[in-house]
Each structure stands twice: as structure tokens, then as C-alpha cells.
Amino acid sequence: MGAQSSGDPTANWLWLVDLPEAGSALEVGGPDGPLVPALSRHFATVRRFDVTSTPSGGNALPFPDGSFDCVAVTGAPAGPVLPLLAACRRVLRSDGWVYLTVENALWAGHRRGKTPAVRPRVQGPASLRRVVARAGFRDVRTYYLNPPVIPRFAIPTNSRAVASYETHLNILTDRSPLRSLIARLGLHAFLYANIAALARR
């Protein structure tokens, strides 16, 4: 199943890895910095970088090498993921973690052209894992985020986990049982708009 905390739902992913509470974190995103309050409850030092404030976006982070234990990227503009990941890896300490959210191009809504890309968009979780690994990260994990705007659940991107999650929701809500069947058939990448990756430097 996924991870769910009783605190800020935007930072539920912090429960998925062991991060030092005395460490430092960087949020890479838009001007509002939505994760800063949640990160501040976990880390001793939190910085924020507004990707809209520079033409290079997040591809040239203005921090020294090895500055942070965690980099969270939740508001990067649409564009290639690899340069952004390379910049994150540079500013991470050894064994530091990156958290990156992207749009899932395989989601049915995106495929029908309902929404223009506002963040990096990848062709499903397998593609995201390959890109993150190419950037030099290891222990790459991917999760579907639900709901997409303020995710309360991070669901491992495999058929068993998604089918379990969807079956659980079928019991509690009027969600279509067809979603559980789609998950069991291995087509779960079509069900979710956003994917997150967690990976270690």
C-alpha cells in the first residue's frame, strides 16, 4: 500500500525513506514553496529555489555541491527531466534523496489532450525509473499520487499494490470496480495523472 501520515499530506512521502531530522532540505518549485512548512517540521534547515526566477529553471541550482540531504522537486516547469535531475544530484550529499513529481503521459486524460503539460511529463513509471537511473541515482522507487493535486496516498507502481488500493477504495466509495481490473491486467499506468520518484544519490 502507500504511505499516509496524520500531518501535511503533501509530505507523506517523507515516511517512505529514512532521512536525518537534523539535516537540510531544498524545495525546487514555484514561488509559493508549498512544501517548505512540512519540510521545516522534519529538517533543521530548509531552503527554497523558485524555478520561475531564472531562465535556466531548475537546471542550474545556485548552491554548492553536496549541500542538502534531500531535494524535493514538485513544481518544475514542463521540459526535459534529465538536466534537472543532474542539478539535484550535484547539490545532494552522499546518500541524500531526491523526490520528484511529474505528469504521467500515459494517463487517459493526458492522452485525450485534456490538459496541457505544466510540469515535466514522462511515459509512465518505467520511463521515469530509467531517466532517474540515467541521472546517476540508485534505489529508484516510483509511486502514483492520489489525489493528484494534494496527494494523500503514494501507491507503489505495481499491479498488486494498485489493485489492493483500488479494491479498498471500492469498498469505501462508489469508485468503479473496473479500475481494480485494469490494475490486475497490468494497465495501471493509465489510471493516474501524476507519478513521483524517490531515489538515492
MARBA-3410 file (N, C-alpha, C, O; in Angstrom, 1 decimal):
201
0.9,-1.2,0.0,0.0,0.0,0.0,0.9,1.2,0.0,2.1,1.1,-0.1 ~ 0.3,2.4,0.1,1.1,3.6,0.1,1.4,4.0,1.5,1.2,3.4,2.5 ~ 2.0,5.3,1.6,2.3,5.9,2.9,1.3,7.0,3.1,1.0,7.8,2.2 ~ 0.8,7.1,4.3,-0.2,8.1,4.7,0.2,8.6,6.1,0.4,7.8,7.0 ~ 0.3,9.9,6.3,0.6,10.4,7.6,-0.5,11.2,8.2,-1.5,11.5,7.4
-0.5,11.6,9.4,-1.5,12.4,10.0,-1.2,13.9,9.9,-1.9,14.7,10.3 ~ 0.0,14.2,9.3,0.4,15.6,9.2,0.0,16.1,7.8,-1.0,15.7,7.2 ~ 0.9,17.0,7.3,0.6,17.6,6.0,0.7,16.5,4.9,1.7,15.9,4.7 ~ -0.4,16.4,4.1,-0.5,15.3,3.1,0.5,15.5,2.0,0.9,14.6,1.3 ~ 1.0,16.7,1.8,1.9,17.0,0.7,3.3,16.4,1.0,4.1,16.3,0.1
3.5,16.0,2.2,4.8,15.5,2.6,4.8,14.1,3.1,5.6,13.6,3.8 ~ 3.7,13.3,2.7,3.6,11.9,3.2,4.8,11.1,2.7,5.1,10.1,3.4 ~ 5.4,11.5,1.6,6.5,10.7,1.1,7.7,10.6,2.0,8.5,9.8,1.9 ~ 7.8,11.6,3.0,8.9,11.6,3.9,8.9,10.3,4.8,9.9,9.9,5.3 ~ 7.7,9.6,4.9,7.6,8.4,5.7,8.2,7.2,4.9,8.3,6.1,5.5
8.5,7.4,3.7,8.9,6.2,2.8,10.4,6.0,2.9,10.9,5.0,2.4 ~ 11.2,7.0,3.4,12.6,6.8,3.4,13.1,7.3,4.8,12.4,8.0,5.5 ~ 14.3,6.9,5.1,14.9,7.3,6.4,15.8,8.5,6.2,16.9,8.4,5.6 ~ 15.3,9.7,6.6,16.0,10.9,6.4,16.4,11.5,7.7,15.7,11.5,8.7 ~ 17.6,12.1,7.8,18.1,12.7,9.1,17.3,14.0,9.5,17.2,14.9,8.7
16.7,14.0,10.7,15.9,15.1,11.1,16.8,16.3,11.3,16.3,17.5,11.3 ~ 18.1,16.1,11.6,19.0,17.3,11.8,19.6,17.8,10.5,20.5,18.6,10.5 ~ 19.1,17.2,9.4,19.7,17.5,8.1,19.1,18.8,7.5,18.5,19.6,8.1 ~ 19.4,18.9,6.2,18.9,20.1,5.4,18.2,19.6,4.2,18.5,18.6,3.6 ~ 17.2,20.4,3.7,16.4,20.1,2.6,16.3,21.3,1.7,16.4,22.4,2.1
16.0,21.0,0.4,15.8,22.1,-0.6,14.5,21.7,-1.3,14.3,20.6,-1.8 ~ 13.6,22.7,-1.4,12.5,22.6,-2.3,12.7,23.3,-3.6,13.0,24.5,-3.6 ~ 12.5,22.6,-4.7,12.6,23.3,-6.0,11.3,23.3,-6.6,10.6,22.3,-6.9 ~ 10.8,24.5,-6.9,9.4,24.6,-7.4,9.0,26.0,-7.7,9.9,26.8,-8.1 ~ 7.8,26.4,-7.5,7.3,27.7,-7.9,7.5,28.7,-6.8,8.2,28.4,-5.8
7.0,29.9,-6.9,7.3,31.0,-6.0,6.6,30.8,-4.6,7.0,31.4,-3.7 ~ 5.6,29.9,-4.5,4.9,29.8,-3.2,5.5,28.9,-2.3,5.3,29.0,-1.1 ~ 6.3,27.9,-2.8,7.0,27.0,-1.9,6.1,26.2,-1.0,6.2,26.3,0.3 ~ 5.1,25.4,-1.5,4.1,24.7,-0.7,4.7,23.7,0.3,4.0,23.4,1.3 ~ 5.9,23.1,0.0,6.4,22.1,0.8,7.2,22.6,2.0,7.5,21.9,2.9
7.6,23.9,2.0,8.5,24.4,3.0,8.0,24.2,4.4,8.8,23.7,5.3 ~ 6.7,24.5,4.7,6.2,24.2,6.1,6.4,22.8,6.5,6.8,22.5,7.7 ~ 6.0,21.9,5.7,6.1,20.4,6.0,7.5,20.0,6.2,7.9,19.3,7.1 ~ 8.4,20.4,5.3,9.8,20.1,5.4,10.5,20.7,6.6,11.3,20.1,7.2 ~ 10.0,21.9,7.0,10.6,22.5,8.2,10.2,21.8,9.5,11.0,21.9,10.5
9.2,21.0,9.5,8.9,20.2,10.6,9.8,18.9,10.7,9.8,18.3,11.8 ~ 10.5,18.6,9.7,11.3,17.4,9.7,12.8,17.8,9.7,13.6,17.1,10.3 ~ 13.2,18.8,8.9,14.6,19.1,8.8,15.0,20.4,9.6,14.1,21.3,9.8 ~ 16.2,20.4,10.0,16.7,21.6,10.8,16.8,22.8,9.9,16.6,23.9,10.3 ~ 17.2,22.6,8.6,17.4,23.7,7.7,16.6,23.4,6.4,16.8,22.3,5.8
15.9,24.4,5.9,15.1,24.2,4.7,15.3,25.5,3.8,15.1,26.6,4.3 ~ 15.7,25.2,2.6,15.8,26.3,1.6,14.8,26.1,0.4,14.3,25.0,0.3 ~ 14.6,27.1,-0.3,13.7,27.0,-1.4,14.3,27.7,-2.6,14.9,28.8,-2.5 ~ 14.1,27.1,-3.8,14.5,27.7,-5.1,13.3,27.9,-6.0,12.7,26.9,-6.4 ~ 13.0,29.1,-6.4,11.9,29.4,-7.3,12.4,29.2,-8.8,13.2,30.0,-9.3
12.0,28.1,-9.4,12.4,27.9,-10.8,12.0,28.9,-11.8,12.5,29.0,-12.9 ~ 10.9,29.7,-11.4,10.4,30.7,-12.4,11.3,32.0,-12.3,11.1,32.9,-13.1 ~ 12.3,32.0,-11.4,13.0,33.2,-11.2,14.3,33.3,-12.1,15.0,34.3,-12.1 ~ 14.5,32.3,-12.9,15.7,32.2,-13.7,15.4,31.6,-15.0,14.7,30.6,-15.0 ~ 16.0,32.0,-16.1,15.8,31.4,-17.4,16.2,29.9,-17.5,15.6,29.1,-18.2
17.1,29.5,-16.6,17.6,28.1,-16.6,16.7,27.2,-15.9,16.9,26.0,-15.9 ~ 15.6,27.7,-15.2,14.8,26.9,-14.4,15.5,26.3,-13.3,16.3,26.9,-12.6 ~ 15.3,25.0,-13.1,16.0,24.3,-12.0,17.3,23.6,-12.5,17.9,22.8,-11.8 ~ 17.7,23.8,-13.8,18.8,23.1,-14.3,20.1,23.6,-13.8,21.2,23.0,-14.1 ~ 20.2,24.8,-13.2,21.4,25.3,-12.6,21.1,25.8,-11.2,21.0,27.0,-11.0
21.0,24.9,-10.3,20.7,25.3,-8.9,21.9,26.1,-8.3,23.0,25.6,-8.3 ~ 21.6,27.2,-7.7,22.7,28.1,-7.2,23.2,27.7,-5.8,23.2,28.6,-4.9 ~ 23.6,26.5,-5.6,24.0,26.0,-4.3,25.3,25.2,-4.5,25.5,24.6,-5.6 ~ 26.2,25.2,-3.5,27.4,24.4,-3.6,27.1,22.9,-3.7,26.1,22.4,-3.3 ~ 28.1,22.1,-4.2,27.9,20.7,-4.3,27.7,20.1,-2.9,28.3,20.6,-1.9
26.9,19.1,-2.8,26.7,18.4,-1.5,26.1,19.2,-0.4,26.5,19.0,0.7 ~ 25.2,20.1,-0.7,24.6,21.0,0.3,23.5,20.4,1.1,23.2,20.9,2.2 ~ 22.7,19.4,0.5,21.5,19.0,1.1,21.4,17.5,1.3,22.0,16.7,0.6 ~ 20.6,17.1,2.3,20.3,15.7,2.5,19.0,15.3,1.7,18.8,14.1,1.4 ~ 18.2,16.2,1.3,17.0,15.9,0.5,16.7,17.1,-0.4,16.8,18.3,-0.1
16.3,16.8,-1.7,15.9,17.8,-2.6,14.5,17.3,-3.1,14.3,16.2,-3.6 ~ 13.5,18.2,-2.9,12.1,17.9,-3.3,11.7,18.8,-4.5,11.7,20.0,-4.4 ~ 11.4,18.2,-5.6,11.0,18.9,-6.8,9.6,18.7,-7.1,9.2,17.6,-7.5 ~ 8.7,19.7,-6.9,7.3,19.5,-7.1,6.7,20.5,-8.0,5.5,20.4,-8.3 ~ 7.4,21.5,-8.4,6.8,22.5,-9.3,7.7,22.9,-10.5,7.7,24.0,-10.9
8.5,21.9,-11.0,9.4,22.2,-12.1,8.5,22.4,-13.4,7.5,21.8,-13.5 ~ 8.9,23.4,-14.2,8.1,23.6,-15.4,8.3,22.5,-16.4,9.2,21.6,-16.3 ~ 7.4,22.4,-17.4,7.4,21.3,-18.4,8.8,21.4,-19.1,9.2,22.5,-19.5 ~ 9.3,20.3,-19.4,10.6,20.2,-20.1,11.3,19.0,-19.8,10.8,18.1,-19.1 ~ 12.6,18.8,-20.3,13.4,17.6,-20.0,13.6,17.4,-18.6,13.9,18.4,-17.8
13.6,16.2,-18.1,13.8,15.8,-16.7,15.2,15.6,-16.4,15.7,16.0,-15.3 ~ 16.0,15.1,-17.3,17.4,14.7,-17.0,18.3,15.9,-16.6,19.0,15.7,-15.6 ~ 18.3,17.0,-17.2,19.1,18.1,-16.7,18.8,18.6,-15.3,19.6,18.9,-14.5 ~ 17.5,18.6,-15.0,17.0,18.9,-13.7,17.5,17.9,-12.6,18.0,18.3,-11.5 ~ 17.4,16.6,-13.0,17.9,15.6,-12.0,19.4,15.7,-11.8,19.9,15.5,-10.7
20.1,16.0,-12.9,21.6,16.2,-12.7,21.9,17.3,-11.8,22.9,17.2,-11.0 ~ 21.2,18.4,-11.9,21.4,19.5,-10.9,21.1,19.1,-9.5,21.8,19.5,-8.6 ~ 20.0,18.4,-9.3,19.6,17.9,-8.0,20.7,17.0,-7.4,21.0,17.1,-6.2 ~ 21.2,16.1,-8.2,22.2,15.2,-7.8,23.5,15.9,-7.3,24.1,15.5,-6.3 ~ 23.8,16.9,-8.0,25.0,17.7,-7.7,24.9,18.3,-6.3,25.9,18.3,-5.6
23.8,18.9,-5.9,23.7,19.6,-4.7,23.3,18.6,-3.5,23.3,19.1,-2.4 ~ 23.1,17.3,-3.8,22.8,16.4,-2.8,24.1,15.8,-2.1,25.1,15.7,-2.8 ~ 24.0,15.6,-0.8,25.1,14.9,-0.2,25.1,13.4,-0.5,24.1,12.9,-1.0 ~ 26.2,12.7,-0.3,26.2,11.2,-0.5,25.1,10.6,0.3,24.9,10.9,1.5 ~ 24.3,9.7,-0.3,23.2,9.0,0.3,22.0,9.9,0.5,21.0,9.5,1.1
22.0,11.1,-0.1,20.9,12.0,0.0,19.8,11.5,-1.0,20.0,10.8,-1.9 ~ 18.6,12.0,-0.7,17.4,11.6,-1.5,16.8,12.7,-2.3,16.8,13.8,-1.9 ~ 16.4,12.4,-3.5,15.6,13.3,-4.4,14.2,12.8,-4.4,13.9,11.6,-4.6 ~ 13.2,13.7,-4.4,11.8,13.4,-4.6,11.3,14.3,-5.7,11.5,15.5,-5.7 ~ 10.8,13.7,-6.8,10.4,14.4,-8.0,9.0,14.0,-8.4,8.7,12.8,-8.5
8.2,14.9,-8.6,6.8,14.6,-9.2,6.7,15.1,-10.6,7.2,16.2,-11.0 ~ 6.1,14.3,-11.4,6.0,14.5,-12.9,4.6,14.2,-13.3,3.8,13.5,-12.6 ~ 4.2,14.6,-14.5,2.9,14.2,-15.1,3.1,12.9,-15.8,4.2,12.6,-16.4 ~ 2.1,12.1,-15.7,2.1,10.8,-16.4,1.5,10.9,-17.8,0.3,11.0,-17.9 ~ 2.3,10.8,-18.8,1.7,11.0,-20.2,0.8,9.8,-20.6,0.0,10.0,-21.5
0.9,8.7,-19.9,0.0,7.6,-20.2,-1.4,7.7,-19.6,-2.3,6.9,-20.0 ~ -1.6,8.6,-18.7,-2.9,8.8,-18.1,-3.9,9.1,-19.1,-3.6,9.9,-20.1 ~ -5.1,8.5,-19.0,-6.1,8.6,-20.1,-6.4,10.1,-20.4,-6.6,10.5,-21.5 ~ -6.5,10.9,-19.3,-6.9,12.3,-19.5,-5.8,13.1,-20.3,-6.2,13.9,-21.2 ~ -4.5,12.8,-20.1,-3.5,13.4,-20.8,-3.5,12.9,-22.3,-3.3,13.7,-23.2
-3.7,11.6,-22.4,-3.7,11.1,-23.8,-4.8,11.6,-24.6,-4.7,11.7,-25.9 ~ -5.9,12.0,-24.0,-7.0,12.6,-24.8,-6.8,14.1,-25.0,-7.7,14.8,-25.6 ~ -5.7,14.6,-24.6,-5.4,16.0,-24.8,-6.2,17.0,-23.9,-6.4,18.1,-24.2 ~ -6.7,16.5,-22.7,-7.5,17.3,-21.9,-6.7,18.4,-21.2,-7.2,19.5,-20.9 ~ -5.4,18.1,-20.9,-4.6,19.1,-20.1,-3.3,19.3,-20.8,-2.6,18.3,-21.2
-2.9,20.6,-21.0,-1.5,20.8,-21.5,-0.5,20.6,-20.4,-0.8,20.6,-19.2 ~ 0.7,20.2,-20.8,1.7,19.9,-19.8,2.1,21.2,-19.0,2.5,22.2,-19.7 ~ 2.1,21.1,-17.7,2.6,22.2,-16.9,3.8,21.9,-16.1,4.5,22.7,-15.5 ~ 4.1,20.6,-16.0,5.3,20.0,-15.4,6.0,19.0,-16.3,5.4,18.7,-17.3 ~ 7.1,18.5,-16.0,7.7,17.5,-16.8,6.8,16.3,-17.0,6.1,16.0,-16.0
6.7,15.8,-18.2,5.8,14.7,-18.4,6.6,13.5,-19.0,7.4,13.7,-19.9 ~ 6.4,12.3,-18.4,7.1,11.1,-18.8,6.1,10.0,-19.2,4.9,10.1,-18.9 ~ 6.6,9.0,-20.0,5.7,7.9,-20.5,5.6,6.8,-19.4,6.0,5.7,-19.7 ~ 5.0,7.1,-18.3,4.7,6.1,-17.3,5.9,5.9,-16.3,7.0,6.4,-16.5 ~ 5.6,5.0,-15.3,6.6,4.8,-14.2,7.9,4.2,-14.7,9.0,4.5,-14.2
7.9,3.2,-15.7,9.1,2.6,-16.1,10.0,3.6,-16.8,11.2,3.6,-16.6 ~ 9.4,4.5,-17.6,10.2,5.6,-18.2,10.8,6.5,-17.2,12.0,6.9,-17.3 ~ 10.1,6.8,-16.1,10.6,7.7,-15.1,11.8,7.0,-14.4,12.8,7.6,-14.1 ~ 11.6,5.7,-14.1,12.7,5.0,-13.4,14.0,5.0,-14.2,15.1,5.2,-13.7 ~ 13.9,4.8,-15.6,15.0,4.8,-16.4,15.7,6.2,-16.4,16.9,6.3,-16.4
14.9,7.3,-16.5,15.5,8.6,-16.6,16.2,8.9,-15.2,17.3,9.5,-15.3 ~ 15.6,8.6,-14.1,16.2,8.8,-12.8,17.6,8.0,-12.7,18.5,8.5,-12.2 ~ 17.5,6.8,-13.1,18.8,6.0,-13.1,19.8,6.5,-14.0,21.0,6.5,-13.7 ~ 19.4,7.0,-15.2,20.4,7.6,-16.1,21.1,8.9,-15.5,22.2,9.2,-15.8 ~ 20.4,9.5,-14.6,21.0,10.7,-13.9,22.0,10.3,-12.8,22.6,11.2,-12.2
22.1,9.0,-12.6,23.1,8.6,-11.6,22.6,8.2,-10.3,23.3,8.0,-9.3 ~ 21.2,8.2,-10.1,20.6,7.8,-8.9,20.5,6.3,-8.7,20.5,5.6,-9.7 ~ 20.4,5.8,-7.5,20.2,4.4,-7.2,19.0,4.2,-6.3,18.4,5.2,-5.8 ~ 18.6,3.0,-6.1,17.4,2.7,-5.2,16.2,3.5,-5.7,15.5,4.1,-4.9 ~ 15.9,3.5,-7.0,14.9,4.3,-7.5,13.5,3.6,-7.3,13.3,2.4,-7.6
12.6,4.4,-6.7,11.3,3.9,-6.4,10.3,4.9,-7.0,10.5,6.1,-7.1 ~ 9.2,4.3,-7.6,8.1,5.2,-8.2,6.8,4.9,-7.5,6.5,3.8,-7.1 ~ 6.0,6.0,-7.5,4.7,5.9,-6.8,3.7,6.7,-7.7,4.0,7.8,-8.2 ~ 2.4,6.2,-7.7,1.3,7.0,-8.2,0.8,7.9,-7.1,0.8,7.5,-5.9 ~ 0.5,9.1,-7.4,0.0,10.0,-6.4,-1.5,10.2,-6.5,-2.0,10.4,-7.6
-2.3,10.1,-5.4,-3.7,10.3,-5.5,-4.2,10.9,-4.2,-3.8,10.5,-3.1 ~ -5.1,11.9,-4.3,-5.5,12.6,-5.4,-4.3,13.4,-6.0,-3.3,13.6,-5.3 ~ -4.3,13.8,-7.3,-3.2,14.4,-7.9,-2.8,15.8,-7.4,-1.6,16.1,-7.4 ~ -3.7,16.6,-6.9,-3.4,18.0,-6.6,-2.7,18.0,-5.2,-1.6,18.5,-5.0 ~ -3.4,17.5,-4.2,-2.8,17.3,-2.8,-2.9,15.9,-2.5,-3.8,15.4,-1.8
-1.8,15.1,-2.9,-1.9,13.7,-2.7,-1.8,13.2,-1.3,-0.9,13.6,-0.5 ~ -2.8,12.4,-0.9,-2.7,11.8,0.4,-2.1,10.4,0.4,-1.8,9.8,1.4 ~ -2.1,9.8,-0.8,-1.6,8.4,-0.9,-0.4,8.4,-2.0,-0.5,9.0,-3.0 ~ 0.6,7.6,-1.6,1.7,7.3,-2.6,1.6,5.8,-2.8,1.9,5.0,-1.8 ~ 1.2,5.4,-4.0,0.9,4.0,-4.2,2.0,3.4,-5.1,2.3,3.9,-6.2
2.7,2.3,-4.6,3.8,1.7,-5.4,3.3,1.4,-6.8,2.1,0.9,-6.9 ~ 4.1,1.6,-7.8,3.6,1.4,-9.2,3.7,0.0,-9.7,4.5,-0.3,-10.6 ~ 3.0,-0.9,-9.0,3.0,-2.3,-9.4,1.5,-2.8,-9.3,0.7,-2.2,-8.6 ~ 1.2,-3.8,-10.1,-0.2,-4.3,-10.2,-0.8,-4.7,-8.9,-1.9,-4.3,-8.6 ~ 0.0,-5.4,-8.0,-0.6,-5.9,-6.8,-0.9,-4.7,-5.9,-2.0,-4.7,-5.3
0.0,-3.7,-5.7,-0.3,-2.6,-4.8,-1.5,-1.8,-5.3,-2.3,-1.3,-4.6 ~ -1.5,-1.5,-6.6,-2.6,-0.7,-7.2,-3.9,-1.4,-7.1,-4.9,-0.8,-6.7 ~ -4.0,-2.7,-7.4,-5.2,-3.4,-7.3,-5.7,-3.4,-5.8,-6.9,-3.3,-5.6 ~ -4.8,-3.6,-4.9,-5.2,-3.6,-3.5,-5.8,-2.2,-3.1,-6.8,-2.1,-2.4 ~ -5.1,-1.2,-3.5,-5.6,0.2,-3.2,-6.9,0.5,-3.8,-7.8,1.0,-3.1
-7.1,0.1,-5.1,-8.4,0.4,-5.8,-9.5,-0.5,-5.2,-10.6,0.0,-5.1 ~ -9.2,-1.7,-4.8,-10.2,-2.6,-4.2,-10.7,-2.0,-2.8,-11.8,-2.0,-2.5 ~ -9.7,-1.5,-2.1,-10.0,-0.8,-0.8,-10.9,0.4,-1.0,-11.9,0.5,-0.3 ~ -10.6,1.2,-2.0,-11.5,2.3,-2.3,-12.9,1.9,-2.8,-13.9,2.6,-2.5 ~ -12.9,0.8,-3.5,-14.3,0.3,-4.0,-15.2,0.0,-2.8,-16.4,0.3,-2.9
-14.6,-0.5,-1.7,-15.4,-0.8,-0.5,-15.9,0.4,0.2,-17.0,0.5,0.7 ~ -15.0,1.5,0.2,-15.3,2.7,1.0,-16.1,3.7,0.2,-16.8,4.6,0.7 ~ -16.0,3.7,-1.2,-16.6,4.7,-2.0,-17.4,4.0,-3.2,-17.5,2.8,-3.2 ~ -17.9,4.9,-4.1,-18.6,4.3,-5.2,-17.7,4.3,-6.4,-18.1,4.4,-7.6 ~ -16.3,4.2,-6.2,-15.4,4.1,-7.3,-15.6,2.9,-8.1,-16.0,1.9,-7.6
-15.4,3.0,-9.4,-15.6,1.9,-10.3,-14.8,0.7,-10.1,-13.5,0.9,-10.0 ~ -15.3,-0.5,-10.0,-14.5,-1.7,-9.8,-13.7,-2.0,-11.0,-12.8,-2.8,-11.0 ~ -14.0,-1.4,-12.1,-13.2,-1.6,-13.4,-11.8,-1.2,-13.2,-10.9,-1.7,-13.8 ~ -11.5,-0.2,-12.3,-10.2,0.3,-12.0,-9.3,-0.9,-11.4,-8.1,-1.0,-11.7 ~ -9.9,-1.6,-10.5,-9.2,-2.8,-9.9,-8.8,-3.8,-11.0,-7.7,-4.3,-11.0
-9.7,-4.0,-11.9,-9.5,-5.0,-13.0,-8.4,-4.5,-13.9,-7.5,-5.2,-14.3 ~ -8.4,-3.2,-14.2,-7.3,-2.6,-15.1,-6.0,-2.8,-14.4,-5.0,-3.1,-15.1 ~ -5.9,-2.5,-13.1,-4.7,-2.7,-12.3,-4.2,-4.1,-12.4,-3.0,-4.4,-12.6 ~ -5.1,-5.1,-12.2,-4.7,-6.5,-12.2,-4.2,-6.9,-13.6,-3.3,-7.8,-13.7 ~ -4.7,-6.3,-14.7,-4.2,-6.6,-16.0,-2.9,-5.9,-16.3,-2.3,-6.1,-17.4
-2.3,-5.2,-15.4,-1.0,-4.5,-15.6,-1.1,-3.2,-16.4,-0.1,-2.7,-16.9 ~ -2.3,-2.7,-16.5,-2.5,-1.4,-17.2,-2.7,-0.2,-16.3,-3.3,0.8,-16.7 ~ -2.2,-0.3,-15.1,-2.4,0.7,-14.1,-1.8,2.1,-14.4,-2.3,3.1,-13.9 ~ -0.9,2.1,-15.3,-0.3,3.4,-15.7,-1.3,4.4,-16.4,-1.1,5.6,-16.5 ~ -2.4,3.8,-16.8,-3.4,4.6,-17.5,-4.4,5.3,-16.4,-5.3,6.1,-16.8
-4.2,4.9,-15.2,-5.2,5.3,-14.1,-4.9,6.6,-13.4,-5.8,7.2,-12.8 ~ -3.6,7.0,-13.4,-3.2,8.1,-12.5,-2.5,9.2,-13.3,-1.7,9.0,-14.2 ~ -2.8,10.5,-13.0,-2.3,11.6,-13.7,-0.8,12.0,-13.3,-0.1,12.5,-14.2 ~ -0.4,11.7,-12.1,0.9,12.1,-11.6,1.7,10.9,-11.0,1.1,10.0,-10.4 ~ 3.0,11.0,-11.2,3.9,9.9,-10.6,5.0,10.7,-9.9,5.4,11.8,-10.2
5.4,10.0,-8.8,6.6,10.5,-8.1,7.7,9.5,-8.1,7.4,8.3,-8.1 ~ 8.9,10.0,-8.0,10.1,9.1,-7.9,10.8,9.5,-6.6,11.0,10.7,-6.3 ~ 11.3,8.5,-5.9,12.2,8.7,-4.8,13.5,7.9,-5.1,13.4,6.8,-5.5 ~ 14.6,8.6,-5.0,15.8,7.9,-5.4,17.0,8.5,-4.5,17.0,9.6,-4.1 ~ 18.0,7.6,-4.3,19.2,8.0,-3.5,20.4,8.3,-4.4,20.6,7.6,-5.4
21.1,9.3,-3.9,22.3,9.6,-4.6,23.4,8.6,-4.5,24.5,8.7,-5.0
END
